[in-house]
Amino acid sequence: MLIKNAKRWAPAGGKGYAMALLAFAIAFSLRYALHNFLDPLLPYLTFFIAVMVIQYQYGLGPALLVVLISIPTGMYFFIPPYNTLSFAGTEVSDLLEIMNNAATSGLGIMLVESLQRSRYEARLLAEVARTRYEVLLRSEIERQSAVASARLTREHFRTFTSTVGEVLYMRRVGGGFEYVSDVLAEISGTLAVDLMGGVWLSMMHPEDAATIQEQILQLQADRQPALSEFRWRTASGEYVVFEGKLSVMEDDRGLVLRWTGSMQAASS
């Protein structure tokens, strides 16, 4: 994964530049206090330390500010001939010291900047991974909750339908049954799972099965509830006349999703 804003690891605002000026002042004061002991030796040591500290804490811009100020300052105060910014009279070794400080500071800034960007990118990746994990975990919890709720609803529905005297069933348009109440299975002497297949037609009287199929097609066409009467074979092999009602279920666009029905034994 590519993190495009990894370079924004440093704190924003003017605080970094203010701290850069403070670090420069401290570095200058320390080097100035040691000048009588060091003379021209290590004119940029304290400035280099200040640059690295500022780069580590506040980023590229403030660190470059310290470098740009420290080079002429060190040349003026700590490289002979003192109190001048002219290169006239400056020894080659001192010129090399200036160039070495600029190169060393630049290299140090690049290395620290690269390290900080890599560390910040790793932190951002960890945050993204944590967020994605939380989203996936939340989705999984919601999915499990929905599954448990659907299972509980089905159990409640099946418990309810098993207590009523009527037989209830539900069938998908162009497909098999989604639900057949246990009452019909008990009457038929057939497992409910078998009735949800194609066995249900064979349980009807042959003369009534074709009529029911025609009623279903008509129901899907005009979408009006219809009453039906047919003979159903019981577990004993006898046929019992049942009366039922067919109706359709539609979605919010008016498309027929399934048809439902109820039936009970006709009164003698």
Buried (B, 14 or more C-beta within 10 A) or exposed (E): EEBEEBBEBBEEEEEBBEBBBEBBEBBBEBBEEBBEEBEBEBBBBBBBBBBBBBBBBBBBEBBBBBBEBBBEBBBEBBBEEEEEEEEEEBEEEBEEBBEEBBEBBBEBBEEBBEEBBEEBBEEBEEEEEEEEEEEEEEEEEEEEEEEEEEEEEEEEBBEEBEEEEBBBBBBEEEEEBEBBBBBBBBBBEBEBEBBBEEBBEEBBBEEBBEBBEEBBEEBBEEEEEBEBEBBBBBEEEEBEBBBBBBEBEEEEEEEBEBBBBBBBBEEE
